[in-house]
Amino acid sequence: MLLIAAFVVTASAPTPGSAQVPRPSDCLARFALPPAATKSARDMTLDEARDVVVSLVRDRVVTLHTRTVTFDKTCRITYPRPTDRLDITESIAGVALVYGPVDRPKPYPTRRLDHRHTVALARLAAHLKAKWGATAIRHLGISAGKGGNNAHNSGRAIDLASVIGKRNGAPYTIDVWRDWGRKPRLSRKARADAEHPRFRLLPQETKNKSAPAPNELFLDIYEFATREYSDSSTKPGRNGDPTEIGTTSYVLHPDHPYPRLAWDHRDHFHLQIGPARREGRPPRSPQK
Ligand SMILES: [Zn+2]
């Protein structure tokens, strides 16, 4: 017993010259939740979003795929920088990000994510997990390619195709194409009576208690998107009241009012932060 105690004391004693240098894990543990964590992801500056991402790494909500967070000797973050784009593992907030056909999607690490989108994705995954028991989000692309000409290539968008989960112990998949995009549109009479006249899915009797009703799940994703992603504006701080599903919005889906956009998004939601094209000057915080 005495020998073990002696060993522990010796092993934990600081080595000469290194006593002042904190370990990265200590810096991470001490990293305070940034005040910007209360903001919508679309309204954060890159600097604010980077700090929120580091707090999510600390809380194991986000895991970096290829690198780790690093600090200087005053515990200031040296990686990732606000302008860096992140590679994260195939799981975020305990929800897998999967890609591929609806019956055989596979998890893949996500590359080159903008910090603001990392925050939004973590919130989306946590929300779908808490509310609907989601275990995976199937997507048709988050970031892709090396160009910087659109929201996907800039790591600021997701094409969300299905939510996969478990409810009351039973697995389910709710798919944008199968459960929404290929369904018939509402008749004029049905539209006149509907609470959301431009959304073709009416409230359903939920006979199958082990899966969410598609209309409720899709409406919920839409409402989530109007809070965290570009909705009526692509500029930070400029989104007013959330839009109603089926009206003009940067949130794209099978019932978007522009027929071409509705057709192009018949099998997925497109959610983006910032503009659809190149973001000339991403928002930065004033240098301290
Ligand atoms: Zn898209």
Residues whose N, C-alpha, C, O or C-beta is under 5 A from the ligand:
A	BS01	ZN	I158 D159 H270
